[in-house]
Structure formats: C-alpha cells, structure tokens
Amino acid sequence: MRAFANEWIEAWNSHDLERILSHYSEDIVVISPIAKRLTGNAKIVGKAALRAYFAKGLEAYPDLHFTLHEVFEGEGSVVLCYENQAGTKAAECMVFDDTGKVVKMRAHYA
C-alpha cells in the first residue's frame, strides 16, 4: 500500500491526468465535498465523469501539490492522509477491486 500511496501522490504532483486516472476503475464512485464545490454534485460516478472532475480540479488549482503524511492499510482498502499546497489536511479512503484499481473513494478534509 505504501508503493500505491507514493505513486498516487507522485501522479497528482505531476498533474498528468492520465497517470492520475490510471489508479481508478471504469466504474469508480467518488464522494467528495470538493467535487460538490466544483461540480455541484458530491458524488462522481464512472471514469468519464471522474476525468471531467479531475480536469476541472487541476485547472482550478494550478499549483496543486500533495505531501503524504500517513498510510493506513485495510483489507482491500487504504486511507491516505496528506496535506495540500494550502496546508489543508485530507484523508481519502479508497477501496480496491480485484484488479487493484480504486472502485470507491471518499474524501475528507480538515
């Protein structure tokens, strides 16, 4: 899980949308208060919708940068605790499918 976490953080810090999306399944479900702020809906369903949401986020936050603080491993899941460029602390709970892709993700912010 530590390797996944490091790659996930590096993908976001690269701002490479395809690299970021490579971690997610086609039928991903994301629930996030940031999604609600950017799209009007807290729930994002499917990789195409996720692509649009992440593209909007990268455009809205051109200086986006994450620093990883903690990795909590679960059975088929992980919680990543990190901080963004503005000092906002976040925790994302990710559940994996049988292929190792994230199929469900919930974001939490301090």
Phi and psi restraints in degrees (range 20) as a CNS / XPLOR table:
assign (resid 1 and name C) (resid 2 and name N)
       (resid 2 and name CA) (resid 2 and name C) 1.0 -63.4 20.0 2
assign (resid 2 and name N) (resid 2 and name CA)
       (resid 2 and name C) (resid 3 and name N) 1.0 -40.7 20.0 2
assign (resid 2 and name C) (resid 3 and name N)
       (resid 3 and name CA) (resid 3 and name C) 1.0 -63.7 20.0 2
assign (resid 3 and name N) (resid 3 and name CA)
       (resid 3 and name C) (resid 4 and name N) 1.0 -43.1 20.0 2
assign (resid 3 and name C) (resid 4 and name N)
       (resid 4 and name CA) (resid 4 and name C) 1.0 -59.2 20.0 2
assign (resid 4 and name N) (resid 4 and name CA)
       (resid 4 and name C) (resid 5 and name N) 1.0 -47.9 20.0 2
assign (resid 4 and name C) (resid 5 and name N)
       (resid 5 and name CA) (resid 5 and name C) 1.0 -59.3 20.0 2
assign (resid 5 and name N) (resid 5 and name CA)
       (resid 5 and name C) (resid 6 and name N) 1.0 -46.2 20.0 2
assign (resid 5 and name C) (resid 6 and name N)
       (resid 6 and name CA) (resid 6 and name C) 1.0 -62.5 20.0 2
assign (resid 6 and name N) (resid 6 and name CA)
       (resid 6 and name C) (resid 7 and name N) 1.0 -42.7 20.0 2
assign (resid 6 and name C) (resid 7 and name N)
       (resid 7 and name CA) (resid 7 and name C) 1.0 -66.1 20.0 2
assign (resid 7 and name N) (resid 7 and name CA)
       (resid 7 and name C) (resid 8 and name N) 1.0 -40.2 20.0 2
assign (resid 7 and name C) (resid 8 and name N)
       (resid 8 and name CA) (resid 8 and name C) 1.0 -61.3 20.0 2
assign (resid 8 and name N) (resid 8 and name CA)
       (resid 8 and name C) (resid 9 and name N) 1.0 -46.7 20.0 2
assign (resid 8 and name C) (resid 9 and name N)
       (resid 9 and name CA) (resid 9 and name C) 1.0 -62.7 20.0 2
assign (resid 9 and name N) (resid 9 and name CA)
       (resid 9 and name C) (resid 10 and name N) 1.0 -46.3 20.0 2
assign (resid 9 and name C) (resid 10 and name N)
       (resid 10 and name CA) (resid 10 and name C) 1.0 -62.2 20.0 2
assign (resid 10 and name N) (resid 10 and name CA)
       (resid 10 and name C) (resid 11 and name N) 1.0 -37.8 20.0 2
assign (resid 10 and name C) (resid 11 and name N)
       (resid 11 and name CA) (resid 11 and name C) 1.0 -62.4 20.0 2
assign (resid 11 and name N) (resid 11 and name CA)
       (resid 11 and name C) (resid 12 and name N) 1.0 -47.4 20.0 2
assign (resid 11 and name C) (resid 12 and name N)
       (resid 12 and name CA) (resid 12 and name C) 1.0 -62.2 20.0 2
assign (resid 12 and name N) (resid 12 and name CA)
       (resid 12 and name C) (resid 13 and name N) 1.0 -42.9 20.0 2
assign (resid 12 and name C) (resid 13 and name N)
       (resid 13 and name CA) (resid 13 and name C) 1.0 -68.1 20.0 2
assign (resid 13 and name N) (resid 13 and name CA)
       (resid 13 and name C) (resid 14 and name N) 1.0 -22.0 20.0 2
assign (resid 13 and name C) (resid 14 and name N)
       (resid 14 and name CA) (resid 14 and name C) 1.0 -78.6 20.0 2
assign (resid 14 and name N) (resid 14 and name CA)
       (resid 14 and name C) (resid 15 and name N) 1.0 -19.2 20.0 2
assign (resid 14 and name C) (resid 15 and name N)
       (resid 15 and name CA) (resid 15 and name C) 1.0 62.1 20.0 2
assign (resid 15 and name N) (resid 15 and name CA)
       (resid 15 and name C) (resid 16 and name N) 1.0 21.7 20.0 2
assign (resid 15 and name C) (resid 16 and name N)
       (resid 16 and name CA) (resid 16 and name C) 1.0 -88.4 20.0 2
assign (resid 16 and name N) (resid 16 and name CA)
       (resid 16 and name C) (resid 17 and name N) 1.0 103.5 20.0 2
assign (resid 16 and name C) (resid 17 and name N)
       (resid 17 and name CA) (resid 17 and name C) 1.0 -58.0 20.0 2
assign (resid 17 and name N) (resid 17 and name CA)
       (resid 17 and name C) (resid 18 and name N) 1.0 -42.5 20.0 2
assign (resid 17 and name C) (resid 18 and name N)
       (resid 18 and name CA) (resid 18 and name C) 1.0 -65.7 20.0 2
assign (resid 18 and name N) (resid 18 and name CA)
       (resid 18 and name C) (resid 19 and name N) 1.0 -38.8 20.0 2
assign (resid 18 and name C) (resid 19 and name N)
       (resid 19 and name CA) (resid 19 and name C) 1.0 -64.4 20.0 2
assign (resid 19 and name N) (resid 19 and name CA)
       (resid 19 and name C) (resid 20 and name N) 1.0 -42.2 20.0 2
assign (resid 19 and name C) (resid 20 and name N)
       (resid 20 and name CA) (resid 20 and name C) 1.0 -61.1 20.0 2
assign (resid 20 and name N) (resid 20 and name CA)
       (resid 20 and name C) (resid 21 and name N) 1.0 -49.3 20.0 2
assign (resid 20 and name C) (resid 21 and name N)
       (resid 21 and name CA) (resid 21 and name C) 1.0 -65.7 20.0 2
assign (resid 21 and name N) (resid 21 and name CA)
       (resid 21 and name C) (resid 22 and name N) 1.0 -21.0 20.0 2
assign (resid 21 and name C) (resid 22 and name N)
       (resid 22 and name CA) (resid 22 and name C) 1.0 -62.0 20.0 2
assign (resid 22 and name N) (resid 22 and name CA)
       (resid 22 and name C) (resid 23 and name N) 1.0 -16.7 20.0 2
assign (resid 22 and name C) (resid 23 and name N)
       (resid 23 and name CA) (resid 23 and name C) 1.0 -83.5 20.0 2
assign (resid 23 and name N) (resid 23 and name CA)
       (resid 23 and name C) (resid 24 and name N) 1.0 -10.4 20.0 2
assign (resid 23 and name C) (resid 24 and name N)
       (resid 24 and name CA) (resid 24 and name C) 1.0 -112.7 20.0 2
assign (resid 24 and name N) (resid 24 and name CA)
       (resid 24 and name C) (resid 25 and name N) 1.0 145.8 20.0 2
assign (resid 24 and name C) (resid 25 and name N)
       (resid 25 and name CA) (resid 25 and name C) 1.0 -76.2 20.0 2
assign (resid 25 and name N) (resid 25 and name CA)
       (resid 25 and name C) (resid 26 and name N) 1.0 165.5 20.0 2
assign (resid 25 and name C) (resid 26 and name N)
       (resid 26 and name CA) (resid 26 and name C) 1.0 -65.0 20.0 2
assign (resid 26 and name N) (resid 26 and name CA)
       (resid 26 and name C) (resid 27 and name N) 1.0 -30.2 20.0 2
assign (resid 26 and name C) (resid 27 and name N)
       (resid 27 and name CA) (resid 27 and name C) 1.0 -104.9 20.0 2
assign (resid 27 and name N) (resid 27 and name CA)
       (resid 27 and name C) (resid 28 and name N) 1.0 34.9 20.0 2
assign (resid 27 and name C) (resid 28 and name N)
       (resid 28 and name CA) (resid 28 and name C) 1.0 -58.8 20.0 2
assign (resid 28 and name N) (resid 28 and name CA)
       (resid 28 and name C) (resid 29 and name N) 1.0 143.6 20.0 2
assign (resid 28 and name C) (resid 29 and name N)
       (resid 29 and name CA) (resid 29 and name C) 1.0 -125.1 20.0 2
assign (resid 29 and name N) (resid 29 and name CA)
       (resid 29 and name C) (resid 30 and name N) 1.0 121.7 20.0 2
assign (resid 29 and name C) (resid 30 and name N)
       (resid 30 and name CA) (resid 30 and name C) 1.0 -118.6 20.0 2
assign (resid 30 and name N) (resid 30 and name CA)
       (resid 30 and name C) (resid 31 and name N) 1.0 135.2 20.0 2
assign (resid 30 and name C) (resid 31 and name N)
       (resid 31 and name CA) (resid 31 and name C) 1.0 -124.9 20.0 2
assign (resid 31 and name N) (resid 31 and name CA)
       (resid 31 and name C) (resid 32 and name N) 1.0 121.4 20.0 2
assign (resid 31 and name C) (resid 32 and name N)
       (resid 32 and name CA) (resid 32 and name C) 1.0 -154.3 20.0 2
assign (resid 32 and name N) (resid 32 and name CA)
       (resid 32 and name C) (resid 33 and name N) 1.0 137.5 20.0 2
assign (resid 32 and name C) (resid 33 and name N)
       (resid 33 and name CA) (resid 33 and name C) 1.0 -66.1 20.0 2
assign (resid 33 and name N) (resid 33 and name CA)
       (resid 33 and name C) (resid 34 and name N) 1.0 -27.4 20.0 2
assign (resid 33 and name C) (resid 34 and name N)
       (resid 34 and name CA) (resid 34 and name C) 1.0 -68.9 20.0 2
assign (resid 34 and name N) (resid 34 and name CA)
       (resid 34 and name C) (resid 35 and name N) 1.0 -37.5 20.0 2
assign (resid 34 and name C) (resid 35 and name N)
       (resid 35 and name CA) (resid 35 and name C) 1.0 -59.7 20.0 2
assign (resid 35 and name N) (resid 35 and name CA)
       (resid 35 and name C) (resid 36 and name N) 1.0 -41.7 20.0 2
assign (resid 35 and name C) (resid 36 and name N)
       (resid 36 and name CA) (resid 36 and name C) 1.0 -63.5 20.0 2
assign (resid 36 and name N) (resid 36 and name CA)
       (resid 36 and name C) (resid 37 and name N) 1.0 -40.8 20.0 2
assign (resid 36 and name C) (resid 37 and name N)
       (resid 37 and name CA) (resid 37 and name C) 1.0 -64.7 20.0 2
assign (resid 37 and name N) (resid 37 and name CA)
       (resid 37 and name C) (resid 38 and name N) 1.0 -41.3 20.0 2
assign (resid 37 and name C) (resid 38 and name N)
       (resid 38 and name CA) (resid 38 and name C) 1.0 -85.6 20.0 2
assign (resid 38 and name N) (resid 38 and name CA)
       (resid 38 and name C) (resid 39 and name N) 1.0 -29.4 20.0 2
assign (resid 38 and name C) (resid 39 and name N)
       (resid 39 and name CA) (resid 39 and name C) 1.0 -119.6 20.0 2
assign (resid 39 and name N) (resid 39 and name CA)
       (resid 39 and name C) (resid 40 and name N) 1.0 -13.6 20.0 2
assign (resid 39 and name C) (resid 40 and name N)
       (resid 40 and name CA) (resid 40 and name C) 1.0 88.7 20.0 2
assign (resid 40 and name N) (resid 40 and name CA)
       (resid 40 and name C) (resid 41 and name N) 1.0 -3.3 20.0 2
assign (resid 40 and name C) (resid 41 and name N)
       (resid 41 and name CA) (resid 41 and name C) 1.0 -135.4 20.0 2
assign (resid 41 and name N) (resid 41 and name CA)
       (resid 41 and name C) (resid 42 and name N) 1.0 127.0 20.0 2
assign (resid 41 and name C) (resid 42 and name N)
       (resid 42 and name CA) (resid 42 and name C) 1.0 -73.8 20.0 2
assign (resid 42 and name N) (resid 42 and name CA)
       (resid 42 and name C) (resid 43 and name N) 1.0 -18.3 20.0 2
assign (resid 42 and name C) (resid 43 and name N)
       (resid 43 and name CA) (resid 43 and name C) 1.0 -109.0 20.0 2
assign (resid 43 and name N) (resid 43 and name CA)
       (resid 43 and name C) (resid 44 and name N) 1.0 123.9 20.0 2
assign (resid 43 and name C) (resid 44 and name N)
       (resid 44 and name CA) (resid 44 and name C) 1.0 -112.3 20.0 2
assign (resid 44 and name N) (resid 44 and name CA)
       (resid 44 and name C) (resid 45 and name N) 1.0 125.7 20.0 2
assign (resid 44 and name C) (resid 45 and name N)
       (resid 45 and name CA) (resid 45 and name C) 1.0 -122.4 20.0 2
assign (resid 45 and name N) (resid 45 and name CA)
       (resid 45 and name C) (resid 46 and name N) 1.0 124.7 20.0 2
assign (resid 45 and name C) (resid 46 and name N)
       (resid 46 and name CA) (resid 46 and name C) 1.0 92.5 20.0 2
assign (resid 46 and name N) (resid 46 and name CA)
       (resid 46 and name C) (resid 47 and name N) 1.0 150.7 20.0 2
assign (resid 46 and name C) (resid 47 and name N)
       (resid 47 and name CA) (resid 47 and name C) 1.0 -67.7 20.0 2
assign (resid 47 and name N) (resid 47 and name CA)
       (resid 47 and name C) (resid 48 and name N) 1.0 -33.6 20.0 2
assign (resid 47 and name C) (resid 48 and name N)
       (resid 48 and name CA) (resid 48 and name C) 1.0 -63.6 20.0 2
assign (resid 48 and name N) (resid 48 and name CA)
       (resid 48 and name C) (resid 49 and name N) 1.0 -43.8 20.0 2
assign (resid 48 and name C) (resid 49 and name N)
       (resid 49 and name CA) (resid 49 and name C) 1.0 -67.2 20.0 2
assign (resid 49 and name N) (resid 49 and name CA)
       (resid 49 and name C) (resid 50 and name N) 1.0 -36.5 20.0 2
assign (resid 49 and name C) (resid 50 and name N)
       (resid 50 and name CA) (resid 50 and name C) 1.0 -64.8 20.0 2
assign (resid 50 and name N) (resid 50 and name CA)
       (resid 50 and name C) (resid 51 and name N) 1.0 -40.9 20.0 2
assign (resid 50 and name C) (resid 51 and name N)
       (resid 51 and name CA) (resid 51 and name C) 1.0 -57.0 20.0 2
assign (resid 51 and name N) (resid 51 and name CA)
       (resid 51 and name C) (resid 52 and name N) 1.0 -47.2 20.0 2
assign (resid 51 and name C) (resid 52 and name N)
       (resid 52 and name CA) (resid 52 and name C) 1.0 -63.3 20.0 2
assign (resid 52 and name N) (resid 52 and name CA)
       (resid 52 and name C) (resid 53 and name N) 1.0 -43.0 20.0 2
assign (resid 52 and name C) (resid 53 and name N)
       (resid 53 and name CA) (resid 53 and name C) 1.0 -64.1 20.0 2
assign (resid 53 and name N) (resid 53 and name CA)
       (resid 53 and name C) (resid 54 and name N) 1.0 -49.0 20.0 2
assign (resid 53 and name C) (resid 54 and name N)
       (resid 54 and name CA) (resid 54 and name C) 1.0 -64.5 20.0 2
assign (resid 54 and name N) (resid 54 and name CA)
       (resid 54 and name C) (resid 55 and name N) 1.0 -38.5 20.0 2
assign (resid 54 and name C) (resid 55 and name N)
       (resid 55 and name CA) (resid 55 and name C) 1.0 -61.4 20.0 2
assign (resid 55 and name N) (resid 55 and name CA)
       (resid 55 and name C) (resid 56 and name N) 1.0 -42.4 20.0 2
assign (resid 55 and name C) (resid 56 and name N)
       (resid 56 and name CA) (resid 56 and name C) 1.0 -63.5 20.0 2
assign (resid 56 and name N) (resid 56 and name CA)
       (resid 56 and name C) (resid 57 and name N) 1.0 -41.3 20.0 2
assign (resid 56 and name C) (resid 57 and name N)
       (resid 57 and name CA) (resid 57 and name C) 1.0 -64.9 20.0 2
assign (resid 57 and name N) (resid 57 and name CA)
       (resid 57 and name C) (resid 58 and name N) 1.0 -42.9 20.0 2
assign (resid 57 and name C) (resid 58 and name N)
       (resid 58 and name CA) (resid 58 and name C) 1.0 -65.0 20.0 2
assign (resid 58 and name N) (resid 58 and name CA)
       (resid 58 and name C) (resid 59 and name N) 1.0 -35.2 20.0 2
assign (resid 58 and name C) (resid 59 and name N)
       (resid 59 and name CA) (resid 59 and name C) 1.0 -70.7 20.0 2
assign (resid 59 and name N) (resid 59 and name CA)
       (resid 59 and name C) (resid 60 and name N) 1.0 -41.0 20.0 2
assign (resid 59 and name C) (resid 60 and name N)
       (resid 60 and name CA) (resid 60 and name C) 1.0 -69.9 20.0 2
assign (resid 60 and name N) (resid 60 and name CA)
       (resid 60 and name C) (resid 61 and name N) 1.0 -28.9 20.0 2
assign (resid 60 and name C) (resid 61 and name N)
       (resid 61 and name CA) (resid 61 and name C) 1.0 -125.9 20.0 2
assign (resid 61 and name N) (resid 61 and name CA)
       (resid 61 and name C) (resid 62 and name N) 1.0 74.8 20.0 2
assign (resid 61 and name C) (resid 62 and name N)
       (resid 62 and name CA) (resid 62 and name C) 1.0 -65.3 20.0 2
assign (resid 62 and name N) (resid 62 and name CA)
       (resid 62 and name C) (resid 63 and name N) 1.0 -20.5 20.0 2
assign (resid 62 and name C) (resid 63 and name N)
       (resid 63 and name CA) (resid 63 and name C) 1.0 -98.4 20.0 2
assign (resid 63 and name N) (resid 63 and name CA)
       (resid 63 and name C) (resid 64 and name N) 1.0 15.4 20.0 2
assign (resid 63 and name C) (resid 64 and name N)
       (resid 64 and name CA) (resid 64 and name C) 1.0 -51.6 20.0 2
assign (resid 64 and name N) (resid 64 and name CA)
       (resid 64 and name C) (resid 65 and name N) 1.0 130.7 20.0 2
assign (resid 64 and name C) (resid 65 and name N)
       (resid 65 and name CA) (resid 65 and name C) 1.0 -155.2 20.0 2
assign (resid 65 and name N) (resid 65 and name CA)
       (resid 65 and name C) (resid 66 and name N) 1.0 132.7 20.0 2
assign (resid 65 and name C) (resid 66 and name N)
       (resid 66 and name CA) (resid 66 and name C) 1.0 -112.0 20.0 2
assign (resid 66 and name N) (resid 66 and name CA)
       (resid 66 and name C) (resid 67 and name N) 1.0 143.3 20.0 2
assign (resid 66 and name C) (resid 67 and name N)
       (resid 67 and name CA) (resid 67 and name C) 1.0 -119.6 20.0 2
assign (resid 67 and name N) (resid 67 and name CA)
       (resid 67 and name C) (resid 68 and name N) 1.0 119.5 20.0 2
assign (resid 67 and name C) (resid 68 and name N)
       (resid 68 and name CA) (resid 68 and name C) 1.0 -76.2 20.0 2
assign (resid 68 and name N) (resid 68 and name CA)
       (resid 68 and name C) (resid 69 and name N) 1.0 132.9 20.0 2
assign (resid 68 and name C) (resid 69 and name N)
       (resid 69 and name CA) (resid 69 and name C) 1.0 -112.9 20.0 2
assign (resid 69 and name N) (resid 69 and name CA)
       (resid 69 and name C) (resid 70 and name N) 1.0 -44.3 20.0 2
assign (resid 69 and name C) (resid 70 and name N)
       (resid 70 and name CA) (resid 70 and name C) 1.0 -142.9 20.0 2
assign (resid 70 and name N) (resid 70 and name CA)
       (resid 70 and name C) (resid 71 and name N) 1.0 149.7 20.0 2
assign (resid 70 and name C) (resid 71 and name N)
       (resid 71 and name CA) (resid 71 and name C) 1.0 -128.9 20.0 2
assign (resid 71 and name N) (resid 71 and name CA)
       (resid 71 and name C) (resid 72 and name N) 1.0 118.4 20.0 2
assign (resid 71 and name C) (resid 72 and name N)
       (resid 72 and name CA) (resid 72 and name C) 1.0 -109.9 20.0 2
assign (resid 72 and name N) (resid 72 and name CA)
       (resid 72 and name C) (resid 73 and name N) 1.0 116.2 20.0 2
assign (resid 72 and name C) (resid 73 and name N)
       (resid 73 and name CA) (resid 73 and name C) 1.0 -88.8 20.0 2
assign (resid 73 and name N) (resid 73 and name CA)
       (resid 73 and name C) (resid 74 and name N) 1.0 139.2 20.0 2
assign (resid 73 and name C) (resid 74 and name N)
       (resid 74 and name CA) (resid 74 and name C) 1.0 -125.0 20.0 2
assign (resid 74 and name N) (resid 74 and name CA)
       (resid 74 and name C) (resid 75 and name N) 1.0 -172.7 20.0 2
assign (resid 74 and name C) (resid 75 and name N)
       (resid 75 and name CA) (resid 75 and name C) 1.0 -86.8 20.0 2
assign (resid 75 and name N) (resid 75 and name CA)
       (resid 75 and name C) (resid 76 and name N) 1.0 100.9 20.0 2
assign (resid 75 and name C) (resid 76 and name N)
       (resid 76 and name CA) (resid 76 and name C) 1.0 75.6 20.0 2
assign (resid 76 and name N) (resid 76 and name CA)
       (resid 76 and name C) (resid 77 and name N) 1.0 17.9 20.0 2
assign (resid 76 and name C) (resid 77 and name N)
       (resid 77 and name CA) (resid 77 and name C) 1.0 -152.8 20.0 2
assign (resid 77 and name N) (resid 77 and name CA)
       (resid 77 and name C) (resid 78 and name N) 1.0 167.7 20.0 2
assign (resid 77 and name C) (resid 78 and name N)
       (resid 78 and name CA) (resid 78 and name C) 1.0 -150.9 20.0 2
assign (resid 78 and name N) (resid 78 and name CA)
       (resid 78 and name C) (resid 79 and name N) 1.0 150.1 20.0 2
assign (resid 78 and name C) (resid 79 and name N)
       (resid 79 and name CA) (resid 79 and name C) 1.0 -118.6 20.0 2
assign (resid 79 and name N) (resid 79 and name CA)
       (resid 79 and name C) (resid 80 and name N) 1.0 123.6 20.0 2
assign (resid 79 and name C) (resid 80 and name N)
       (resid 80 and name CA) (resid 80 and name C) 1.0 -105.2 20.0 2
assign (resid 80 and name N) (resid 80 and name CA)
       (resid 80 and name C) (resid 81 and name N) 1.0 125.9 20.0 2
assign (resid 80 and name C) (resid 81 and name N)
       (resid 81 and name CA) (resid 81 and name C) 1.0 -108.8 20.0 2
assign (resid 81 and name N) (resid 81 and name CA)
       (resid 81 and name C) (resid 82 and name N) 1.0 124.6 20.0 2
assign (resid 81 and name C) (resid 82 and name N)
       (resid 82 and name CA) (resid 82 and name C) 1.0 -148.1 20.0 2
assign (resid 82 and name N) (resid 82 and name CA)
       (resid 82 and name C) (resid 83 and name N) 1.0 175.1 20.0 2
assign (resid 82 and name C) (resid 83 and name N)
       (resid 83 and name CA) (resid 83 and name C) 1.0 -129.6 20.0 2
assign (resid 83 and name N) (resid 83 and name CA)
       (resid 83 and name C) (resid 84 and name N) 1.0 141.9 20.0 2
assign (resid 83 and name C) (resid 84 and name N)
       (resid 84 and name CA) (resid 84 and name C) 1.0 -94.5 20.0 2
assign (resid 84 and name N) (resid 84 and name CA)
       (resid 84 and name C) (resid 85 and name N) 1.0 -179.2 20.0 2
assign (resid 84 and name C) (resid 85 and name N)
       (resid 85 and name CA) (resid 85 and name C) 1.0 -61.2 20.0 2
assign (resid 85 and name N) (resid 85 and name CA)
       (resid 85 and name C) (resid 86 and name N) 1.0 -22.4 20.0 2
assign (resid 85 and name C) (resid 86 and name N)
       (resid 86 and name CA) (resid 86 and name C) 1.0 -91.8 20.0 2
assign (resid 86 and name N) (resid 86 and name CA)
       (resid 86 and name C) (resid 87 and name N) 1.0 -0.9 20.0 2
assign (resid 86 and name C) (resid 87 and name N)
       (resid 87 and name CA) (resid 87 and name C) 1.0 88.6 20.0 2
assign (resid 87 and name N) (resid 87 and name CA)
       (resid 87 and name C) (resid 88 and name N) 1.0 5.9 20.0 2
assign (resid 87 and name C) (resid 88 and name N)
       (resid 88 and name CA) (resid 88 and name C) 1.0 -75.5 20.0 2
assign (resid 88 and name N) (resid 88 and name CA)
       (resid 88 and name C) (resid 89 and name N) 1.0 127.6 20.0 2
assign (resid 88 and name C) (resid 89 and name N)
       (resid 89 and name CA) (resid 89 and name C) 1.0 -86.2 20.0 2
assign (resid 89 and name N) (resid 89 and name CA)
       (resid 89 and name C) (resid 90 and name N) 1.0 141.4 20.0 2
assign (resid 89 and name C) (resid 90 and name N)
       (resid 90 and name CA) (resid 90 and name C) 1.0 -138.5 20.0 2
assign (resid 90 and name N) (resid 90 and name CA)
       (resid 90 and name C) (resid 91 and name N) 1.0 154.4 20.0 2
assign (resid 90 and name C) (resid 91 and name N)
       (resid 91 and name CA) (resid 91 and name C) 1.0 -136.9 20.0 2
assign (resid 91 and name N) (resid 91 and name CA)
       (resid 91 and name C) (resid 92 and name N) 1.0 127.8 20.0 2
assign (resid 91 and name C) (resid 92 and name N)
       (resid 92 and name CA) (resid 92 and name C) 1.0 -119.4 20.0 2
assign (resid 92 and name N) (resid 92 and name CA)
       (resid 92 and name C) (resid 93 and name N) 1.0 125.0 20.0 2
assign (resid 92 and name C) (resid 93 and name N)
       (resid 93 and name CA) (resid 93 and name C) 1.0 -96.8 20.0 2
assign (resid 93 and name N) (resid 93 and name CA)
       (resid 93 and name C) (resid 94 and name N) 1.0 120.9 20.0 2
assign (resid 93 and name C) (resid 94 and name N)
       (resid 94 and name CA) (resid 94 and name C) 1.0 -120.4 20.0 2
assign (resid 94 and name N) (resid 94 and name CA)
       (resid 94 and name C) (resid 95 and name N) 1.0 134.2 20.0 2
assign (resid 94 and name C) (resid 95 and name N)
       (resid 95 and name CA) (resid 95 and name C) 1.0 -112.2 20.0 2
assign (resid 95 and name N) (resid 95 and name CA)
       (resid 95 and name C) (resid 96 and name N) 1.0 134.6 20.0 2
assign (resid 95 and name C) (resid 96 and name N)
       (resid 96 and name CA) (resid 96 and name C) 1.0 -100.9 20.0 2
assign (resid 96 and name N) (resid 96 and name CA)
       (resid 96 and name C) (resid 97 and name N) 1.0 148.2 20.0 2
assign (resid 96 and name C) (resid 97 and name N)
       (resid 97 and name CA) (resid 97 and name C) 1.0 -87.5 20.0 2
assign (resid 97 and name N) (resid 97 and name CA)
       (resid 97 and name C) (resid 98 and name N) 1.0 -175.1 20.0 2
assign (resid 97 and name C) (resid 98 and name N)
       (resid 98 and name CA) (resid 98 and name C) 1.0 -67.9 20.0 2
assign (resid 98 and name N) (resid 98 and name CA)
       (resid 98 and name C) (resid 99 and name N) 1.0 -16.3 20.0 2
assign (resid 98 and name C) (resid 99 and name N)
       (resid 99 and name CA) (resid 99 and name C) 1.0 -94.8 20.0 2
assign (resid 99 and name N) (resid 99 and name CA)
       (resid 99 and name C) (resid 100 and name N) 1.0 -1.0 20.0 2
assign (resid 99 and name C) (resid 100 and name N)
       (resid 100 and name CA) (resid 100 and name C) 1.0 88.7 20.0 2
assign (resid 100 and name N) (resid 100 and name CA)
       (resid 100 and name C) (resid 101 and name N) 1.0 10.4 20.0 2
assign (resid 100 and name C) (resid 101 and name N)
       (resid 101 and name CA) (resid 101 and name C) 1.0 -95.3 20.0 2
assign (resid 101 and name N) (resid 101 and name CA)
       (resid 101 and name C) (resid 102 and name N) 1.0 150.8 20.0 2
assign (resid 101 and name C) (resid 102 and name N)
       (resid 102 and name CA) (resid 102 and name C) 1.0 -73.9 20.0 2
assign (resid 102 and name N) (resid 102 and name CA)
       (resid 102 and name C) (resid 103 and name N) 1.0 124.0 20.0 2
assign (resid 102 and name C) (resid 103 and name N)
       (resid 103 and name CA) (resid 103 and name C) 1.0 -107.3 20.0 2
assign (resid 103 and name N) (resid 103 and name CA)
       (resid 103 and name C) (resid 104 and name N) 1.0 -23.5 20.0 2
assign (resid 103 and name C) (resid 104 and name N)
       (resid 104 and name CA) (resid 104 and name C) 1.0 -140.7 20.0 2
assign (resid 104 and name N) (resid 104 and name CA)
       (resid 104 and name C) (resid 105 and name N) 1.0 139.5 20.0 2
assign (resid 104 and name C) (resid 105 and name N)
       (resid 105 and name CA) (resid 105 and name C) 1.0 -147.3 20.0 2
assign (resid 105 and name N) (resid 105 and name CA)
       (resid 105 and name C) (resid 106 and name N) 1.0 133.5 20.0 2
assign (resid 105 and name C) (resid 106 and name N)
       (resid 106 and name CA) (resid 106 and name C) 1.0 -123.0 20.0 2
assign (resid 106 and name N) (resid 106 and name CA)
       (resid 106 and name C) (resid 107 and name N) 1.0 129.1 20.0 2
assign (resid 106 and name C) (resid 107 and name N)
       (resid 107 and name CA) (resid 107 and name C) 1.0 -103.0 20.0 2
assign (resid 107 and name N) (resid 107 and name CA)
       (resid 107 and name C) (resid 108 and name N) 1.0 142.8 20.0 2
assign (resid 107 and name C) (resid 108 and name N)
       (resid 108 and name CA) (resid 108 and name C) 1.0 -134.4 20.0 2
assign (resid 108 and name N) (resid 108 and name CA)
       (resid 108 and name C) (resid 109 and name N) 1.0 140.7 20.0 2
assign (resid 108 and name C) (resid 109 and name N)
       (resid 109 and name CA) (resid 109 and name C) 1.0 -131.6 20.0 2
assign (resid 109 and name N) (resid 109 and name CA)
       (resid 109 and name C) (resid 110 and name N) 1.0 142.9 20.0 2
